[in-house]
Amino acid sequence: VRLLNALLAQGLDDALLDVVRAHPVIADVAPDFRSIVEPAGLQDQQLQTELAQALAALIRRLADERPVVLFMDDLHRSDESSLAVLRFLVGKLMDWRFMLLGTYRENEVVRGRPLGPLHERLVTDPRGTHVSLMGLTRSQVEDLARSLGATKTAQDIEAIYARTDGNPLLVRLLLTSPEGVADTPATLTESVLATLGALSAEATDVVETAAAIGREFDPDVVGDALGLEETALDRRVQEATRRGVLDRDQWAVVRFTHVLVQEAVLAAMSLPRRRQVHRRLAEIQVDSLGEHQDPRRMMQIARHYEESGERLLAAEWWQRCH
């Protein structure tokens, strides 16, 4: 729709107007075109097929005059219908003066998301090029700080690099944040709050419980704390993953996308809520401790009790660790 509206805003020549009139489905998805052509009134699969053909015709007409680049961001979040249209376009446009530039998270493809089949087709096509982007290095973080006019010590640069994994967006947030390097930027907390607001209450419970454990966590512990079966837990983890809060790699390890996101989730929780979650996690750990007194597990129990405000219980478990 944004592509269609952009074409309309820059003006349509006679050839493009002819394409629009020949494909009234365009007016079904882009109401601004209804002054040119009446909507076709199509739905579902027929709408999807006709729209793909219409977009192909428009792009082909543009490519007759000049090279065309179509940029699509966050392909991993595309739904099946959008990817079906994209598959049609790729098949039709590969031999034209056309370039498709798309970005996506590689781990989303590994987990078999809808993008998978199209991704395989694109990266194996000899006319396609696959570029893996890595995070910034320490020296690049330092270069970015200088370019932004941010005066930071070598210790600050190291701390920013460690907390962001070199993610350019998060690096920039910390470099320009009025808060200290060790604090979570208010803008990130606000962004996380907005994201949590879009999650179901059940998925939010999972995210908040996980945040009290750490950046990387055992989903089974979260499930036990919330009394969730594996299927229900996985559904909530997938929801948080789609929103960019959680991440799961090919080995099924679940973690927050960045430690700053985990910290922002904790910062967004009220004190009573944080204490409630930590108390429940401590109880779950105690129940599962068994006869084998694992010092690391006991340290986790002590920390959870401490964060829950149960100082006497925390002191007791810290003492058992030594």
C-alpha positions as CSV (number, residue, x, y, z in Angstrom):
1,V,0.0,0.0,0.0
2,R,2.9,2.4,0.8
3,L,4.4,1.6,-2.6
4,L,1.1,2.4,-4.4
5,N,0.5,5.6,-2.5
6,A,4.1,6.7,-3.2
7,L,3.5,6.2,-6.9
8,L,0.3,8.2,-6.8
9,A,2.0,11.0,-4.8
10,Q,4.7,11.4,-7.4
11,G,2.3,11.4,-10.3
12,L,1.2,8.7,-12.8
13,D,1.9,9.1,-16.4
14,D,-0.5,7.8,-19.0
15,A,1.2,4.3,-19.2
16,L,0.9,3.9,-15.4
17,L,-2.7,5.1,-15.4
18,D,-3.5,2.5,-18.0
19,V,-2.0,-0.2,-15.7
20,V,-4.1,1.0,-12.8
21,R,-7.3,1.0,-14.9
22,A,-6.5,-2.5,-16.1
23,H,-6.1,-3.7,-12.5
24,P,-9.0,-2.3,-10.4
25,V,-7.9,-4.5,-7.5
26,I,-5.4,-1.7,-6.6
27,A,-8.4,0.4,-5.4
28,D,-9.4,-2.5,-3.1
29,V,-6.2,-2.1,-1.0
30,A,-5.4,1.6,-1.7
31,P,-8.5,3.8,-1.4
32,D,-6.7,6.9,-2.8
33,F,-6.9,5.2,-6.2
34,R,-10.7,5.1,-6.2
35,S,-10.8,8.5,-8.0
36,I,-9.2,6.7,-10.9
37,V,-10.9,3.3,-10.9
38,E,-13.7,1.6,-9.0
39,P,-12.7,-1.2,-6.6
40,A,-12.9,-4.8,-8.0
41,G,-14.5,-6.0,-4.7
42,L,-12.2,-9.0,-4.4
43,Q,-11.3,-10.9,-1.3
44,D,-8.9,-13.5,0.2
45,Q,-7.0,-15.6,-2.3
46,Q,-8.4,-13.9,-5.4
47,L,-7.5,-10.5,-4.0
48,Q,-4.0,-11.7,-3.3
49,T,-3.4,-13.2,-6.7
50,E,-4.8,-10.1,-8.6
51,L,-2.9,-7.7,-6.4
52,A,0.4,-9.5,-7.1
53,Q,-0.3,-9.3,-10.8
54,A,-1.1,-5.6,-10.6
55,L,2.1,-4.8,-8.7
56,A,4.1,-6.8,-11.2
57,A,2.6,-4.8,-14.0
58,L,3.3,-1.5,-12.3
59,I,6.9,-2.4,-11.5
60,R,7.5,-3.7,-15.0
61,R,6.2,-0.5,-16.5
62,L,8.5,1.5,-14.2
63,A,11.5,-0.7,-15.1
64,D,11.0,-0.1,-18.8
65,E,12.1,3.5,-18.1
66,R,14.6,3.1,-15.3
67,P,16.0,0.6,-12.9
68,V,13.7,-0.1,-9.9
69,V,14.8,-1.0,-6.3
70,L,12.1,-2.3,-3.9
71,F,13.2,-2.2,-0.3
72,M,11.4,-4.4,2.2
73,D,12.3,-4.2,5.9
74,D,11.6,-6.9,8.5
75,L,10.7,-9.7,6.2
76,H,10.7,-12.1,9.1
77,R,7.5,-10.4,10.4
78,S,5.6,-10.7,7.1
79,D,2.5,-12.8,7.2
80,E,1.9,-15.6,4.7
81,S,-0.3,-13.6,2.4
82,S,2.3,-10.8,2.0
83,L,5.1,-13.4,1.4
84,A,2.9,-15.1,-1.2
85,V,2.6,-11.8,-3.1
86,L,6.4,-11.4,-2.8
87,R,7.0,-14.9,-4.2
88,F,5.0,-14.1,-7.2
89,L,6.9,-10.8,-7.8
90,V,10.2,-12.5,-7.5
91,G,9.3,-15.1,-10.0
92,K,8.1,-12.6,-12.5
93,L,10.7,-9.8,-12.1
94,M,14.0,-11.6,-11.8
95,D,14.8,-10.9,-15.5
96,W,13.8,-7.2,-15.4
97,R,15.8,-4.1,-14.3
98,F,14.6,-4.8,-10.8
99,M,16.3,-5.3,-7.5
100,L,14.6,-6.6,-4.4
101,L,16.5,-5.5,-1.2
102,G,15.1,-7.2,1.9
103,T,16.2,-7.4,5.6
104,Y,15.3,-10.1,8.1
105,R,16.5,-11.8,11.2
106,E,18.3,-15.0,10.3
107,N,17.2,-16.8,13.4
108,E,13.5,-16.3,12.4
109,V,14.2,-18.3,9.2
110,V,16.0,-21.1,11.2
111,R,12.9,-21.6,13.3
112,G,10.8,-22.3,10.1
113,R,8.8,-19.1,10.0
114,P,6.8,-18.4,6.8
115,L,9.8,-16.7,5.3
116,G,11.7,-20.0,5.1
117,P,10.8,-21.3,1.7
118,L,11.2,-17.9,0.0
119,H,14.5,-17.3,1.8
120,E,15.9,-20.6,0.5
121,R,14.8,-19.7,-3.1
122,L,16.4,-16.3,-2.9
123,V,19.8,-17.3,-1.4
124,T,20.3,-20.2,-3.8
125,D,19.4,-18.2,-6.9
126,P,22.7,-17.3,-8.7
127,R,21.4,-13.8,-9.3
128,G,20.9,-13.2,-5.6
129,T,23.4,-12.1,-3.0
130,H,23.1,-12.8,0.7
131,V,24.9,-10.5,3.2
132,S,25.1,-11.3,6.9
133,L,25.3,-8.1,9.0
134,M,27.2,-8.3,12.3
135,G,27.1,-6.0,15.3
136,L,29.6,-3.1,15.7
137,T,33.0,-3.8,17.0
138,R,34.5,-1.9,20.0
139,S,36.4,0.4,17.7
140,Q,33.3,1.1,15.6
141,V,31.4,1.9,18.8
142,E,34.2,4.4,19.5
143,D,34.0,5.8,16.0
144,L,30.2,6.2,16.3
145,A,30.7,8.1,19.6
146,R,33.1,10.5,18.0
147,S,30.8,11.1,15.0
148,L,27.9,11.9,17.4
149,G,30.1,14.2,19.5
150,A,29.6,12.0,22.5
151,T,32.6,12.2,24.9
152,K,33.1,8.8,26.4
153,T,36.0,7.2,28.3
154,A,37.5,3.9,27.2
155,Q,35.6,2.3,30.1
156,D,32.3,3.8,28.9
157,I,32.9,2.4,25.4
158,E,33.6,-1.0,26.8
159,A,30.5,-0.9,28.9
160,I,28.3,0.2,26.0
161,Y,29.7,-2.5,23.8
162,A,29.2,-5.2,26.4
163,R,25.6,-4.1,27.2
164,T,24.5,-3.8,23.5
165,D,26.4,-6.6,21.7
166,G,27.2,-3.9,19.2
167,N,23.6,-3.4,18.1
168,P,23.8,0.0,16.3
169,L,20.4,1.2,17.5
170,L,21.1,0.4,21.2
171,V,24.6,1.7,20.9
172,R,23.3,5.0,19.7
173,L,20.6,5.1,22.5
174,L,23.3,4.7,25.2
175,L,25.7,7.2,23.5
176,T,23.0,9.9,23.3
177,S,21.1,9.1,26.5
178,P,21.1,11.8,29.3
179,E,21.2,8.9,31.7
180,G,24.5,7.2,32.6
181,V,26.0,4.4,30.6
182,A,25.0,1.9,33.4
183,D,21.3,3.1,33.3
184,T,18.6,1.9,30.9
185,P,17.7,4.8,28.6
186,A,14.2,6.2,29.2
187,T,13.4,6.0,25.5
188,L,14.1,2.3,25.5
189,T,11.9,1.7,28.5
190,E,9.1,3.6,26.9
191,S,9.6,1.6,23.7
192,V,9.5,-1.7,25.7
193,L,6.4,-0.5,27.5
194,A,4.7,0.1,24.2
195,T,5.7,-3.4,23.0
196,L,4.5,-5.0,26.2
197,G,1.2,-3.1,25.8
198,A,0.7,-4.9,22.5
199,L,1.3,-8.4,24.1
200,S,-1.4,-10.5,25.6
201,A,-1.6,-10.6,29.4
202,E,-0.4,-14.2,29.3
203,A,2.7,-13.4,27.1
204,T,3.5,-10.4,29.4
205,D,3.5,-12.7,32.4
206,V,6.1,-14.9,30.6
207,V,8.3,-12.0,29.7
208,E,8.2,-10.4,33.2
209,T,9.0,-13.7,34.8
210,A,11.8,-14.4,32.4
211,A,13.2,-10.9,33.0
212,A,13.6,-11.7,36.7
213,I,15.8,-14.7,35.9
214,G,18.2,-12.9,33.5
215,R,18.8,-12.3,29.8
216,E,19.1,-16.0,29.0
217,F,16.7,-18.3,30.9
218,D,15.3,-21.8,31.0
219,P,11.7,-21.8,29.7
220,D,10.8,-24.8,31.9
221,V,11.5,-22.7,35.0
222,V,9.2,-19.9,33.7
223,G,6.6,-22.5,32.9
224,D,6.8,-24.0,36.4
225,A,6.5,-20.6,38.0
226,L,3.4,-19.8,36.0
227,G,1.9,-23.3,36.0
228,L,2.0,-23.5,32.2
229,E,2.1,-26.7,30.1
230,E,4.8,-26.8,27.4
231,T,2.4,-26.0,24.5
232,A,0.8,-23.0,26.2
233,L,4.3,-21.7,27.2
234,D,5.7,-22.1,23.7
235,R,2.7,-20.2,22.3
236,R,3.4,-17.2,24.6
237,V,7.2,-17.3,23.9
238,Q,6.4,-17.3,20.2
239,E,4.2,-14.2,20.6
240,A,7.0,-12.3,22.5
241,T,9.5,-13.4,19.8
242,R,7.3,-12.0,17.0
243,R,7.3,-8.7,18.9
244,G,11.1,-8.6,19.1
245,V,11.3,-9.0,22.9
246,L,12.6,-12.6,23.0
247,D,14.8,-14.6,20.7
248,R,15.3,-18.3,20.2
249,D,18.2,-19.8,18.2
250,Q,18.6,-23.0,16.3
251,W,19.5,-24.8,19.6
252,A,16.2,-23.6,21.1
253,V,18.0,-21.4,23.6
254,V,15.7,-18.6,24.7
255,R,16.9,-15.2,25.6
256,F,16.0,-11.5,25.5
257,T,17.0,-9.9,22.3
258,H,19.4,-7.7,24.3
259,V,20.3,-7.3,27.9
260,L,19.0,-3.7,27.7
261,V,15.5,-5.1,26.7
262,Q,15.6,-7.4,29.7
263,E,16.6,-4.5,32.0
264,A,13.9,-2.3,30.5
265,V,11.2,-4.9,31.2
266,L,12.3,-5.0,34.8
267,A,12.3,-1.2,35.0
268,A,8.8,-1.2,33.7
269,M,7.5,-3.5,36.4
270,S,6.2,-2.1,39.6
271,L,8.1,-3.0,42.8
272,P,5.3,-5.2,44.2
273,R,5.1,-7.1,40.9
274,R,8.9,-7.6,40.8
275,R,8.9,-8.9,44.4
276,Q,6.0,-11.2,43.6
277,V,7.8,-12.7,40.6
278,H,11.1,-13.2,42.5
279,R,9.4,-14.8,45.4
280,R,7.6,-17.3,43.1
281,L,10.9,-18.1,41.3
282,A,12.6,-18.7,44.7
283,E,9.9,-21.1,45.8
284,I,10.1,-23.0,42.5
285,Q,13.8,-23.3,42.8
286,V,13.5,-24.5,46.4
287,D,10.9,-27.2,45.5
288,S,13.1,-28.5,42.7
289,L,16.4,-28.4,44.6
290,G,16.2,-32.0,45.8
291,E,18.9,-33.8,47.7
292,H,21.7,-32.4,45.5
293,Q,22.6,-29.1,47.0
294,D,23.9,-27.3,44.0
295,P,25.7,-24.1,45.1
296,R,24.8,-22.3,42.0
297,R,21.1,-23.1,42.4
298,M,21.3,-22.0,46.1
299,M,22.8,-18.7,45.0
300,Q,19.9,-18.2,42.6
301,I,17.4,-18.9,45.4
302,A,19.2,-16.4,47.7
303,R,19.2,-13.8,45.0
304,H,15.5,-14.2,44.3
305,Y,14.6,-14.0,48.0
306,E,16.7,-10.9,48.3
307,E,15.0,-9.3,45.3
308,S,11.6,-10.2,46.8
309,G,12.4,-8.4,50.0
310,E,12.6,-11.6,52.1
311,R,15.9,-10.6,53.7
312,L,15.9,-13.3,56.4
313,L,15.3,-16.1,53.9
314,A,17.9,-14.5,51.6
315,A,20.5,-14.5,54.4
316,E,19.7,-18.1,55.2
317,W,20.3,-19.2,51.6
318,W,23.4,-17.1,51.2
319,Q,24.8,-18.8,54.3
320,R,24.1,-22.2,52.8
321,C,26.2,-21.3,49.8
322,H,29.3,-21.1,51.8
